[in-house]
């Protein structure tokens, strides 16, 4: 790996870096026919029939390497990195906890929306949360239009729809926005403004913090 790429990868915060690495490796494994998508998708029946890994691999497969793959991976990496750097500096356990709770919610919702792969859905959680925490930040989309951050998730969903040519393809992104909204409400509205403190939804358990070396 060239030195420049190594330096760039090293600058990515650890949770985002790990998620990015696993996603790229999973797609490469499928591309090289080491595994098939049929071995990675999530379904409650397969999960209960002795295939528990599906509850994890469903969040790392962004589909075959294509323009849609690059689109989702780029925006997930960009805004997950920005969120981890701005809202979770030196708080790896809390960011992992946010993604874990969001993953559990997505797993519960996936049968309702027929979503076998949840990688793009989970990717929209940090995008949505970052956009809510930086409401006045201007965003230039592909150098064509400028919007403020709260409109970013919907703009990306619309672009995903155009890219895939079907609204159904953007359904997972919309579900991710919905889960991101729940996470934002529980952390930034209900916990801070109504309770005035922390809850299990806003702060990782102490055991998890010890595991990540945050205490």
Residue, then its C-alpha position, 0 to 999 in steps of 0.5 A: x500500500x502506498x505511503x500516502x494511502x497508509x497515512x490517509x487511512x491512519x487519519x480515519x477515526x477507528x470505528x469508521x476505519x474498521x467499518x470501512x475496512x470490513x465493507x471493502x473486504x466483504x465486497x472484494x471477497x464477493x467479487x473474487x467469488x470467495x463468498x456469495x451474497x446468499x451467504x451474507x444476507x440477513x433473514x430471521x429464519x436463517x439466523x435462528x437456524x444456526x447462521x448467526x453471522x448474518x446479523x453482522x455481515x448484512x451491515x458490511x455488504x454494499x453490493x457489487x463494486x459499481x457506481x452505487x457501491x462507490x456512492x454509498x461507501x463515499x458518503x458513509x465514510x465521509x460523514x461517519x468520519x466527520x461525526x466521529x471526529x466532531x461528536x465522539x472524539x476519544x469516545x469510541x465506545x459511545x460511537x460503537x454503542x450508537x451504531x450497535x443500537x441502530x443495527x439492532x433496530x434495523x434488524x428488527x425492521x428488516x422483515x417489515x420492509x424486505x431488506x436483506x442487506x442493511x449496510x446502506x441503511x446503517x450508513x445513513x444513520x451517521x449521515x442523518x445524525x451529523x446533518x441534525x447536529x450541524x444544521x447551518x452548515x452549507x453542503x455543495x452536492x457534486x458542485x451543482x447545488x448548495x443546501x444546508x445540512x438538514x436536507x442532506x439525507x433526503x438529497x442523497x436518498x433522491x440521488x440514490x433513487x435516480x442512480x438506481x432508477x427505482x424508488x424501491x432501491x432507496x427504501x433502505x436509505x429511507x429506513x436508515x434515515x428513520x432510524x437515524x431520526x430516532x437515534x437523534x431524538x433519543x440522544x439530543x432531544x429526549x435525553x438532553x432537553x427532557x431528562x437533562x442527563x445521560x441514559x442507556x441510549x446516549x452513553x455506552x455501558x461501563x463494561x463496553x467503555x472498558x473494552x474500548x479503553x475509554x475509562 
